[in-house]
Amino acid sequence: MSLSPAARAETAADLNALPHARITSQGSEARVFTAGLDDLTAWWLALGGQLTVTPAPHGSGVVLWTLHTRTDPTNTDSTIVRVHALALDTDPLDADCAPALTDAA
């Protein structure tokens, strides 16, 4: 029996002691919702990947950070994982994550 994308992402989270609030499957990908930027940073430090930031509606002062990674970054056949964190647009991202920043898709 094959594991769902959410189950694979939860296994990766458990193996790496990564924080999360909710993990769901969306098609063949997993979506991970975190409590904030510190949690997102922990996921990036453990699994690597690319980070994007998308502003919420104008004037809201909120942004959505998304880490685009995999359950096993060394295996291109592993499950794609999108790790999300909402933050104020004035909240700084950990400087260690700067190499992972890309333009919003």
Secondary structure as the mmCIF struct_conf table of DSSP 4:
data_model
#
loop_
_struct_conf.conf_type_id
_struct_conf.id
_struct_conf.beg_label_comp_id
_struct_conf.beg_label_asym_id
_struct_conf.beg_label_seq_id
_struct_conf.end_label_comp_id
_struct_conf.end_label_asym_id
_struct_conf.end_label_seq_id
HELX_LH_PP_P HELX_LH_PP_P1 SER A 2 SER A 4
HELX_RH_AL_P HELX_RH_AL_P1 PRO A 5 LEU A 15
TURN_TY1_P TURN_TY1_P1 ASN A 16 ALA A 17
BEND BEND1 ALA A 21 ALA A 21
STRN STRN1 ARG A 22 GLN A 26
TURN_TY1_P TURN_TY1_P2 GLY A 27 SER A 28
STRN STRN2 GLU A 29 PHE A 33
BEND BEND2 ALA A 35 GLY A 36
HELX_RH_AL_P HELX_RH_AL_P2 LEU A 37 LEU A 47
STRN STRN3 GLN A 50 PRO A 55
BEND BEND3 PRO A 57 PRO A 57
TURN_TY1_P TURN_TY1_P3 HIS A 58 GLY A 59
BEND BEND4 SER A 60 SER A 60
STRN STRN4 VAL A 62 ARG A 70
BEND BEND5 THR A 71 ASP A 72
TURN_TY1_P TURN_TY1_P4 PRO A 73 THR A 74
TURN_TY1_P TURN_TY1_P5 THR A 76 ASP A 77
BEND BEND6 SER A 78 SER A 78
HELX_LH_PP_P HELX_LH_PP_P2 THR A 79 THR A 79
STRN STRN5 ILE A 80 LEU A 88
TURN_TY1_P TURN_TY1_P6 ASP A 89 THR A 90
HELX_LH_PP_P HELX_LH_PP_P3 ASP A 91 ASP A 94
HELX_RH_3T_P HELX_RH_3T_P1 ALA A 95 ALA A 100
STRN STRN6 LEU A 101 LEU A 101
#
